[in-house]
């Protein structure tokens, strides 16, 4: 089958030929956080058909955006990881995420967070300039949304982020429908606590620092 294309001598058109197919950018988003097995990608993109995932992975591999690697024993599993060329999309995806978040609107009832989508959303919304105003000692947060736990540490303007709980977080944020509104600024920290869409354990004032540091 001939490669589908726009037939234009243009870097943007070529980029869209490589990553413009449905689901391709979300596969890259998840791989930006580290190598993953096919089953890991399938779990992180629960609505992607298996045959579509296979097709996208093959296309991105042919375009040298990603590669396959066999893990050493005892794992001996095949993982997919971005090449250096693929990792150049990091800043592009972050900027596109910030742009898209401005028109995200209220989540639909069946919209979901995944670990990778939430981690990338927090990376995207991170305001390094604001973070430098926070005291030099590290400030740690644990974010909990239904079924997901994310750990964040901010120190000297640097962000650390990982999946899973913090050993001893300064602030635990348990959120439901109000978390996206908190990041976009349409819901203030005090209002989020007052209406119950966000619950905190620790110093409530740190929620204001969090909202300023992670703001779309």
N, C-alpha and C positions, 0 to 999 in steps of 0.2 A: 504494500500500500504506500502511495506517495505521501511524503510528509506534508501535513497541513500547514499552511503558512499564509502570511499576508501579502507576500510578493513585493515587499518594499525593502529597499536598501536603507535600513534604519535600525539603530541599536535597540530602541524601544520595542519595535515590532519583533525583533529576534528574541528579546527577553520574554515577551508575552508568548511566543511560540514555545519557549522552554518551560515557563512556570505558570502560564495563564490558564492551563486546563483546571477544571474543577478539582478541588482537594489538594492540588500540588503545593500551594503555598502553606497549607496547614500541616502537611507532611514535613515540609522544611522547617516550619515553626517548631514542631516537636523535636526534630533532630538537632536544632540549635542548642537544645538543652542536654544533648549527649546521644551516644549510639543507642539504638533500640532494635530489638528483634521484631519480626513481622507481627507476632502476637501482641507485643507492647504497643506498636503503632495502631493495631486494630482496636485495642482496648482504649487507647487515647482518642480515637476517632470512631466512636461506637456506631455512627450512622453511615459510615462508608461501606459500600459493598466490597466483598473480598476481591472480586475480579477487578474492580476499579483500583483498589489499593495496589494490587499486583501490577496493573498496567502503568500506574503513575510511577511506581518504583522503577520499573524497567525503563520508562522514558527518561526519568531523571538520572538514572545510571548511564544511559547512552549519551546524555548531554554532559556527563562528567560533573554533575552537581553533587551526586552521592556515589558511594561505593559500598560493596559488601566486604565484610571481614569475618573470618572464623575466629571465635574466641579460643584461647588456649585451654587445654584440659585442666580441670575435669568438665568445664562447661561445654566446650566444642559446639557452641551454638553459632548460628550465622546472625550477625547484626548489620544494620545499615547505619552508615555515618556520613556526614557531609565531608566533601573534599575541601581543600583550601578555597577553591573557586566557589563552592556552595556556601561556605561560611562568610563570604563577602556579602551575602544577602542579609546578614544580621541587622546592620543599621537600616537597610532598606525596609525590612519587615517592621522594625520598631517604629520608623517614621510613618509607615502605612497604617500601623495599628493606632497610632495617635490620631492620625487623620480620620480613620474610620470611627473611632470612639466618639467623635464629636457629633455623629448622627446615629449613634447606637440606639437611643431611645430606651423605653422601658422593656426589660426582658419579657419574652412571652412565657406562659406557664410551663411549656415543655422545653425551654432553653436550659442548657446545662453548663456548669463549669467542669473542666477536667483539670488534673494537676498541672499539666503542661500549659493549658490555656490561661490558668490563673497565674502561674509563675511568669509567663510572658507578659500578661497584662500588668503585673506589678513592676516588672523590668521596664515596660514601656512607659508607665506613668511615673517612674522614679524621677524626682527633681533633685539633681545633684547639687545645684546652687542652694536650694532650700536646706538640704541635708547638712551643708557646711555650717549652718547657723546652730545646729544641734551641738551640745557639749561634746568635747573630744572623746570622752569615755563611750564605749559602745552602748547602743540602745537596741534591745532585742524585742521582736514582736512575734507572736504566734497567731496566724490567721486561720480561723476555722469556718468553713462553709460546709453545708451538708455533704458528708462523705469525703472531705478533703481537708488536709492540714498542711500549711505552708509556714516555714520558718524564715524570718528575715532579721538581719543584723545590719545596722548602720553605724559606721565609725569613720571619722575624718572624711566624710563625704563619699565613702566607698560602701557599696551595697553587697551584702552576702545573702544568697537566697538558696533554699533547698526544700525538697519535699519532706514532710514528717514534722514531728514536734520538736520544740526547743527544750533543753534541759531545765532552764529556769528563766523564762521570758519576763521582761519588764512589764509587758502588757499582752494579755490574751484577748483577741477580738473574735467574738462569735457573731457571725452575720448571716442574714438570710437575704430577703429581697432588697434590703437597703444598701448592700455593699457597693454595687455599681454606682448608685446615686451618691454615695460617700466619695468615691473616687472622682466623679465628674463634678462635684461641688454643688449638685442640686439638692443635697441633703447635708445640713451642717452636723458636725459631731454631736453637739448637744441635742439637736432634734432627733438624730438617729438613736441616741440612748433613750431619750424621752419616749419616743413612739415604740420602742422595743425591737426595732429592726436590727439593731446592733447592741450586743451585750459585751461588757468588758470586765476583765479581772485584772486588777492592778490600778495604777494611777490614772483616773479618767482624763486628766489633762494631757496625757501622752497620746490620746486619740486625736487631739488637735494637731500635735506634731506629726502623727502618722498621716492625717488627711492633707497636711501641707506638703509633706515629703513625697507622697504618692498621689499625685493629682493629674488628671487628664485635662 
